[in-house]
Each structure stands twice: as C-alpha cells, then as structure tokens.
Amino acid sequence: MNSVTEPLVRLAARVDAIQPFYVMELAKEAALLERQGRDIIHMGIGEPDFTAPDQVIEAATSAMRRGVTQYTSALGLHALREAIAGHYANAYGIDVDPARIVVTAGASAALLLACTALVDRDDEVLMPDPCYPCNRHFVAAAEGKPVLVPSSPAERFQLTAADVERLWNQRTRGVLLASPSNPTGTSIEPAELKRIVEAVRARGGFTIVDEIYQGLSYGAPPVSALSFGDDVITVNSFSKYFNMTGWRLGWLVVPPSLVGAFEKLAQNLFICASALAQHAALACFEPDTLAIYEARRLEFKRRRDFIVPALESLGFKVPVMPDGAFYVYADCSQVAHSAAGDSAALTTAMLHDAGVVLVPGMDFGNHAPRSYIRLSYATAYSKLEEAVERLHGFFGR
C-alpha cells in the first residue's frame, strides 16, 4: 500500500521548484496552538484586519439580488474598468485608457497572466532579493528562470538600474518589481524607477511593477510606474488598500498592443473574475467609501509609527523605514537571545514562548534570510501593544 505522502502519479518537475510558504506553515502551527487553548497574536500573514466597508457589502448583496451573476467579459466589467481608470486620474493624475485595464481574479492571476504572456522557457527575469516569494514561482511556472539580485538596505531592498545594466544578458527577458514591497514595505524612488524602466526599454525587455500596496503609502505622494510610459505593465489589487482579500479581485494595466493577447489568455485560463466581486468593487470608488479607506490608511501609518521604535527597543534593527504597505523587515542578528541571527529558530521560539507570530526571512529569498524577520502590522493597535509587551518579557528587557 502506498504511503499517503507518495503521489499516485508522477508530478511535473515544476512542483519541486516551488518551495513551501513558511508564513503559511507558521500559521498552521499557530492554529494548532490555538486549538490547544493558547492565545496567539498574529503578525505574520499580510492581511488587513479591516474588511470591506458596508457600501461594498451592500453593492454585492444588491448584485446578487438583481441576479447579475453571469460571466463577464474576460477583460472585466466595462463600468469597473472605467472606474479604475478614473481612480488613476483622481489619485495619481494619470490618464489611463480603460481599454488597457484587464480585471483579474486577484493580483496572483494578474501576475500569472503576465508571466504566461511574456516569459518563454529559460527566459531570465530579474527581481530583487528579498521579494514576495510567489513572484519567482510565477516565473518558474512559465518555465522561466527568476534571477534574484541581492538587494541591501543601501538600495532600499530594491532592484536598481545599475543592477539591470550589470546583469542583463542575452537570456534576460525583463524585470519584475514591487513598489511598495512585500516584505520590506519600501518603495523604489521615482527617479530610480524611471531609470530602471529606461534601462529595460533600451534592451527590448518588459517591466512589470506590482503596485498592490501603492494606496498604502505614508510619505511623499506615490508615483505609478505608468507615468514612465505605456509599455510598462502594472499589477494592482482590491485586497490591500481596499480590504477585500478573500474577494479575489485585481487588475492589470497593459500596453495597448498586448490587450488582445492578455484577453485570449484570460478567456482560456480564467474565463473571468468573480462577477459578484466586480459589481461590489464599483462601490470602492464612491467618495464616502474612499474616505473610509483613507482613514484606514492613516491608521496603518499610526501602527507603523508605533511598531518600528518598539522593535528597536527590543534589540531589532530596522535599517530602512518602511514607507508603504504594512510590513517591517527587521534585522534580528543583534537581539538578546540564543537564536539571534537565526530567524527561523527565533520566530519559532517567539511563537511557542510568547505566543506571537512573525515570519522568518527564508520566505523572501537567499540574501541574508536568517538575519531578518518580517512583521505585519495589519492587526489592531491594541494587539500590537500586547505583542510588544509579550516580547519584552521574551527578551527579558
């Protein structure tokens, strides 16, 4: 009799290229402790504690009652594409033709479409290390080769134009960036992003920029990569700023010449994004709903301004102040604990001994992963305060 761990059929080789997602493994371990009666504070998974406002829920309920639940165009509801285009004009001062917008089943589907459309077998795609782990897996799923470029605090943990110029070769196809970034919460400076786009364009490649956290920016007004040319592809989502994670809705903005190709792929791979989620998302762009989102953005900033100095008081070093998203990428190599410099052991100890979930750097690349932990402050302020109190006891400070 076969062991339950042995597949009954041969798996595709690409499965072995995808590593486990440590944040989810820690979440499972935390859930087990909770079933045993432990009180656990979650600062691991990057999911807002806010949920969709009442206006969005009412829009979904109305759509269901009206029976507008049939398939939509593979590109998405025309009204939603127009609303997204209007948001770019109002929030960023950018004129985006709604015809360039492709509504997707979350940013994950958007990235999968982009990699399927643009990456051939053995094509290399440059991305920073650390970065969101699924980005490299999307490239690998398209049989490309993600090239992780070590990125230090001096580069704000981001790829640079100098990296592009230095590493580009005959196999390089493009770059995949995120600004602001998961796990670091850092953005690419607009001038540097412009230089990257120009360097890639000069070499005939593609630039994909994940902007799903751009609405959650806390410094200077954010600048979309779309400002630097119609050939740039951007990815966005209703999950983070719009607090609709489980609704699975996102979008792409693609060059006009690529819309047909993306539509064909979307038709065959996904048919369309959820019709209910699309109708609900129309309410996101109403003035009263946007006012709620802005208030929540300021609350995330308040949490950041609390948690960064709190981490430093515990012995962590935060080498770059996060200017967006809801993450802190903190150096754990100097904390007063036997597991200092081993983020996997340290996060496991914090979970079991303090009941606090953080994520080790191994999820995010190969560049000094054991020296860093990622903290998500997408949880209630009171929970952050309690977590810091527990960690003070854990570190004996």
C-alpha positions as CSV (number, residue, x, y, z in Angstrom):
1,M,0.0,0.0,0.0
2,N,1.4,3.4,-0.9
3,S,2.2,5.9,1.8
4,V,-0.1,8.9,2.0
5,T,3.0,11.1,1.2
6,E,3.7,9.3,-2.1
7,P,1.9,10.7,-5.1
8,L,-0.1,8.1,-7.1
9,V,1.1,9.7,-10.4
10,R,4.3,11.4,-11.4
11,L,4.2,15.1,-10.6
12,A,5.5,17.8,-13.0
13,A,9.1,18.8,-12.3
14,R,8.0,22.4,-11.7
15,V,6.3,21.3,-8.5
16,D,9.8,20.6,-7.0
17,A,10.9,24.1,-7.9
18,I,8.3,25.7,-5.6
19,Q,9.3,25.9,-2.0
20,P,6.9,25.8,0.9
21,F,5.5,29.1,2.0
22,Y,6.9,29.5,5.6
23,V,4.4,32.1,6.6
24,M,1.6,29.6,6.0
25,E,3.4,26.8,7.8
26,L,3.8,29.1,10.8
27,A,0.1,30.0,10.6
28,K,-0.7,26.3,10.7
29,E,1.5,25.8,13.7
30,A,-0.1,28.8,15.4
31,A,-3.6,27.4,14.6
32,L,-2.6,24.1,16.3
33,L,-1.6,26.0,19.4
34,E,-4.8,28.0,19.4
35,R,-6.8,24.7,19.3
36,Q,-4.9,23.7,22.4
37,G,-6.1,26.8,24.1
38,R,-3.2,29.2,23.6
39,D,-3.8,32.9,22.9
40,I,-1.8,33.8,19.8
41,I,-1.2,37.3,18.3
42,H,-0.8,37.1,14.6
43,M,1.7,39.4,12.9
44,G,2.7,37.0,10.1
45,I,0.2,36.9,7.3
46,G,-0.2,40.2,5.3
47,E,-3.9,40.6,5.5
48,P,-5.7,43.7,6.7
49,D,-7.7,43.3,9.9
50,F,-10.2,45.7,8.2
51,T,-12.8,44.1,5.9
52,A,-14.9,45.6,3.1
53,P,-16.9,48.6,4.1
54,D,-20.7,48.4,4.3
55,Q,-21.1,50.1,1.0
56,V,-19.1,47.3,-0.8
57,I,-21.1,44.6,1.0
58,E,-24.4,46.3,0.1
59,A,-23.3,46.5,-3.6
60,A,-22.5,42.8,-3.6
61,T,-25.9,42.0,-1.9
62,S,-27.7,44.1,-4.5
63,A,-25.9,42.4,-7.4
64,M,-26.9,39.0,-6.0
65,R,-30.5,40.0,-5.6
66,R,-30.6,41.5,-9.1
67,G,-29.1,38.3,-10.5
68,V,-26.1,39.9,-12.2
69,T,-24.0,36.8,-11.6
70,Q,-23.3,35.7,-15.1
71,Y,-19.9,35.6,-16.7
72,T,-18.5,39.0,-17.6
73,S,-16.1,39.8,-20.4
74,A,-12.7,38.2,-19.8
75,L,-11.3,41.7,-19.5
76,G,-13.8,42.6,-16.8
77,L,-16.9,44.8,-16.4
78,H,-16.7,47.9,-18.6
79,A,-18.0,50.0,-15.8
80,L,-15.3,48.7,-13.4
81,R,-12.6,49.3,-15.9
82,E,-13.8,52.8,-16.3
83,A,-13.9,53.3,-12.5
84,I,-10.3,52.1,-12.2
85,A,-9.2,54.4,-14.9
86,G,-11.0,57.3,-13.1
87,H,-9.1,56.3,-9.9
88,Y,-5.8,56.7,-11.7
89,A,-6.8,60.1,-12.8
90,N,-8.0,61.2,-9.4
91,A,-5.4,59.6,-7.2
92,Y,-2.3,59.8,-9.4
93,G,-3.0,62.3,-12.1
94,I,-2.5,59.7,-14.9
95,D,-4.7,59.3,-17.9
96,V,-5.2,55.5,-18.4
97,D,-7.4,54.3,-21.2
98,P,-10.0,51.8,-19.7
99,A,-9.3,49.6,-22.7
100,R,-5.8,48.8,-21.3
101,I,-7.2,47.6,-18.0
102,V,-7.6,43.8,-17.5
103,V,-9.7,42.8,-14.4
104,T,-8.3,39.6,-12.9
105,A,-9.0,37.1,-10.1
106,G,-6.6,38.8,-7.7
107,A,-3.1,40.1,-8.3
108,S,-1.9,36.5,-8.4
109,A,-4.0,35.8,-11.5
110,A,-2.7,39.1,-12.9
111,L,1.0,38.0,-12.4
112,L,0.3,34.5,-13.8
113,L,-1.2,36.1,-16.9
114,A,1.7,38.4,-17.3
115,C,4.3,35.7,-17.0
116,T,2.3,33.3,-19.2
117,A,2.2,36.1,-21.9
118,L,5.8,37.3,-21.7
119,V,8.1,34.5,-20.4
120,D,9.3,31.6,-22.5
121,R,11.3,28.6,-21.4
122,D,14.6,29.5,-19.8
123,D,14.0,33.3,-20.1
124,E,15.5,35.1,-17.2
125,V,13.6,37.7,-15.2
126,L,15.4,40.0,-12.7
127,M,13.9,40.7,-9.3
128,P,15.2,41.9,-6.0
129,D,16.2,39.6,-3.1
130,P,14.3,39.9,-0.8
131,C,10.9,39.9,-2.6
132,Y,7.5,38.3,-2.4
133,P,8.1,34.5,-2.8
134,C,5.3,33.9,-5.2
135,N,6.8,36.3,-7.8
136,R,9.6,33.9,-8.5
137,H,7.2,31.0,-8.6
138,F,5.1,32.7,-11.2
139,V,8.1,33.0,-13.4
140,A,9.1,29.4,-12.8
141,A,5.6,28.2,-13.6
142,A,6.0,29.8,-17.0
143,E,9.3,27.8,-17.3
144,G,11.4,30.9,-16.9
145,K,14.3,31.4,-14.6
146,P,13.9,34.0,-11.8
147,V,17.2,35.8,-11.1
148,L,17.2,37.1,-7.5
149,V,19.5,40.0,-7.2
150,P,20.8,40.6,-3.6
151,S,19.5,44.0,-2.5
152,S,20.7,45.6,0.6
153,P,19.4,48.5,2.8
154,A,21.5,50.8,0.8
155,E,19.3,50.1,-2.2
156,R,16.2,50.1,0.0
157,F,16.0,46.4,-0.6
158,Q,15.1,47.1,-4.2
159,L,16.5,46.4,-7.7
160,T,18.4,49.3,-9.3
161,A,19.1,50.5,-12.8
162,A,22.7,49.6,-12.2
163,D,21.7,46.0,-11.5
164,V,19.8,45.9,-14.8
165,E,22.8,47.2,-16.7
166,R,25.2,44.9,-15.0
167,L,23.2,41.6,-15.1
168,W,21.3,41.9,-18.4
169,N,22.4,39.2,-20.9
170,Q,21.1,37.5,-24.0
171,R,18.7,35.3,-21.9
172,T,17.2,38.2,-19.9
173,R,13.7,39.0,-20.8
174,G,12.6,41.6,-18.2
175,V,12.2,42.7,-14.6
176,L,9.5,42.0,-12.0
177,L,9.4,44.7,-9.3
178,A,7.1,45.6,-6.4
179,S,6.8,49.2,-5.0
180,P,6.0,49.3,-2.1
181,S,7.4,45.9,-1.5
182,N,6.5,42.8,0.4
183,P,8.4,42.0,2.7
184,T,10.1,45.3,3.3
185,G,7.5,48.0,2.9
186,T,9.9,50.1,0.9
187,S,9.3,51.9,-2.4
188,I,11.5,52.5,-5.3
189,E,12.4,56.2,-5.6
190,P,10.6,57.6,-8.6
191,A,13.8,58.8,-10.3
192,E,15.4,55.3,-9.9
193,L,12.2,53.6,-11.2
194,K,12.4,55.8,-14.2
195,R,16.0,54.8,-14.8
196,I,15.1,51.1,-14.5
197,V,12.2,51.4,-17.0
198,E,14.5,53.2,-19.4
199,A,17.3,50.6,-19.0
200,V,14.9,47.8,-19.6
201,R,13.3,49.5,-22.6
202,A,16.7,50.2,-24.2
203,R,17.3,46.4,-24.1
204,G,13.9,45.5,-25.6
205,G,12.6,43.9,-22.4
206,F,9.4,44.1,-20.3
207,T,8.9,45.9,-16.9
208,I,6.2,44.5,-14.6
209,V,5.6,46.5,-11.4
210,D,3.4,45.2,-8.7
211,E,1.7,48.2,-7.1
212,I,-0.8,46.4,-4.9
213,Y,0.4,48.4,-1.8
214,Q,0.6,51.8,-3.5
215,G,-2.6,53.0,-1.9
216,L,-0.9,52.4,1.4
217,S,1.9,55.0,1.1
218,Y,2.9,57.2,4.1
219,G,5.5,59.6,2.7
220,A,5.5,61.6,-0.5
221,P,2.6,61.0,-2.8
222,P,3.2,57.8,-4.7
223,V,4.2,57.8,-8.4
224,S,2.9,54.9,-10.5
225,A,5.3,53.3,-12.9
226,L,2.6,54.0,-15.6
227,S,4.0,57.6,-15.5
228,F,7.1,56.4,-17.3
229,G,5.5,55.0,-20.5
230,D,2.7,53.0,-22.0
231,D,5.0,50.0,-22.4
232,V,5.1,49.4,-18.6
233,I,2.8,46.7,-17.1
234,T,1.4,47.3,-13.6
235,V,-0.4,44.9,-11.3
236,N,-2.9,46.0,-8.7
237,S,-5.5,44.5,-6.4
238,F,-8.5,45.2,-4.3
239,S,-7.0,43.1,-1.5
240,K,-4.8,45.5,0.4
241,Y,-5.9,49.2,0.2
242,F,-9.5,48.2,-0.5
243,N,-9.5,45.4,2.2
244,M,-11.1,42.7,0.0
245,T,-8.6,39.9,0.3
246,G,-11.0,36.9,0.0
247,W,-13.0,38.5,-2.8
248,R,-10.1,37.7,-5.2
249,L,-10.1,40.7,-7.4
250,G,-7.3,42.6,-9.1
251,W,-6.3,44.2,-12.3
252,L,-3.5,44.8,-14.8
253,V,-2.7,47.8,-16.9
254,V,-1.0,46.6,-20.1
255,P,0.3,48.2,-23.3
256,P,-2.4,48.7,-25.9
257,S,-0.7,46.3,-28.3
258,L,-0.9,43.5,-25.7
259,V,-4.6,43.7,-24.7
260,G,-5.6,41.1,-27.3
261,A,-3.1,38.6,-26.1
262,F,-4.0,39.0,-22.4
263,E,-7.7,38.8,-23.3
264,K,-7.1,35.5,-25.1
265,L,-5.2,34.0,-22.2
266,A,-7.7,35.3,-19.6
267,Q,-10.5,33.7,-21.6
268,N,-8.8,30.3,-21.6
269,L,-7.3,30.3,-18.2
270,F,-9.9,32.0,-16.0
271,I,-13.0,32.9,-18.2
272,C,-13.4,35.9,-16.0
273,A,-13.0,37.2,-12.4
274,S,-15.9,36.9,-10.0
275,A,-18.9,38.8,-11.3
276,L,-20.2,39.5,-7.8
277,A,-16.8,40.8,-6.7
278,Q,-16.6,43.1,-9.7
279,H,-20.1,44.6,-9.1
280,A,-19.2,45.1,-5.4
281,A,-15.9,46.8,-6.3
282,L,-17.7,49.5,-8.1
283,A,-18.6,50.9,-4.7
284,C,-15.0,51.2,-3.7
285,F,-14.6,54.3,-5.8
286,E,-17.5,56.3,-4.3
287,P,-16.4,59.3,-2.3
288,D,-17.8,58.1,1.1
289,T,-16.1,54.7,0.6
290,L,-12.7,56.3,-0.3
291,A,-13.0,58.5,2.8
292,I,-13.1,55.2,4.9
293,Y,-10.1,53.8,3.1
294,E,-8.1,57.0,3.7
295,A,-8.9,56.9,7.4
296,R,-7.8,53.3,7.5
297,R,-4.6,54.2,5.6
298,L,-3.8,56.7,8.4
299,E,-4.5,54.1,11.0
300,F,-1.9,51.8,9.3
301,K,0.6,54.7,9.5
302,R,-0.1,55.1,13.2
303,R,0.6,51.5,13.7
304,R,3.9,51.7,11.8
305,D,4.9,54.7,13.8
306,F,4.4,52.7,17.0
307,I,5.8,49.3,16.0
308,V,9.1,50.5,14.4
309,P,10.5,52.2,17.5
310,A,9.0,49.4,19.6
311,L,11.0,46.8,17.6
312,E,14.2,48.8,18.0
313,S,13.6,49.0,21.8
314,L,13.6,45.1,21.7
315,G,17.0,45.0,20.1
316,F,15.9,44.7,16.4
317,K,17.4,47.0,13.8
318,V,15.2,48.5,11.2
319,P,17.7,49.5,8.5
320,V,15.1,51.2,6.2
321,M,12.0,52.9,7.4
322,P,9.1,51.3,5.6
323,D,7.2,54.0,3.6
324,G,4.3,51.8,2.5
325,A,2.3,48.6,2.8
326,F,2.1,47.2,6.4
327,Y,5.4,45.4,6.9
328,V,8.6,45.9,8.7
329,Y,11.7,44.0,7.7
330,A,13.9,43.9,10.8
331,D,17.4,42.7,11.4
332,C,17.4,40.1,14.2
333,S,21.1,39.4,14.3
334,Q,21.8,41.5,17.4
335,V,18.8,40.7,19.6
336,A,19.5,39.3,23.1
337,H,18.5,35.7,22.5
338,S,20.3,32.5,21.8
339,A,18.7,32.3,18.4
340,A,19.9,35.8,17.3
341,G,20.9,35.7,13.7
342,D,18.7,32.6,13.0
343,S,15.3,34.0,12.1
344,A,13.7,30.5,11.7
345,A,14.7,29.4,15.2
346,L,13.8,32.9,16.6
347,T,10.3,33.0,15.1
348,T,9.6,29.5,16.3
349,A,10.7,30.4,19.8
350,M,8.6,33.6,19.8
351,L,5.6,31.6,18.7
352,H,5.9,29.0,21.4
353,D,7.2,31.0,24.2
354,A,5.5,34.4,23.7
355,G,2.5,33.5,21.6
356,V,3.5,36.0,18.9
357,V,3.7,35.1,15.1
358,L,6.3,36.7,13.0
359,V,7.9,35.4,9.7
360,P,11.5,34.4,9.1
361,G,13.3,35.8,6.1
362,M,13.7,32.5,4.3
363,D,10.4,33.0,2.6
364,F,11.7,36.0,0.7
365,G,14.9,35.0,-0.9
366,N,18.5,33.9,-0.4
367,H,20.2,37.2,0.7
368,A,20.8,37.0,4.4
369,P,17.4,35.4,5.1
370,R,18.4,34.2,8.6
371,S,19.3,37.7,9.7
372,Y,15.8,39.2,9.1
373,I,12.2,38.7,10.2
374,R,9.1,40.2,8.7
375,L,6.4,41.7,10.8
376,S,3.0,42.6,9.6
377,Y,1.3,45.4,11.4
378,A,-2.1,44.7,9.7
379,T,-3.6,43.9,13.1
380,A,-5.3,46.0,15.7
381,Y,-3.2,48.6,17.5
382,S,-4.1,47.1,20.9
383,K,-2.8,43.7,19.7
384,L,0.4,45.3,18.6
385,E,0.8,46.8,22.1
386,E,0.2,43.5,23.7
387,A,2.6,41.7,21.4
388,V,5.4,44.2,22.3
389,E,4.7,43.7,26.0
390,R,5.0,39.9,25.5
391,L,8.2,40.3,23.5
392,H,9.7,42.4,26.2
393,G,9.2,39.5,28.6
394,F,10.5,37.1,26.0
395,F,13.7,39.0,25.6
396,G,14.0,39.9,29.3
397,R,14.0,43.6,28.7
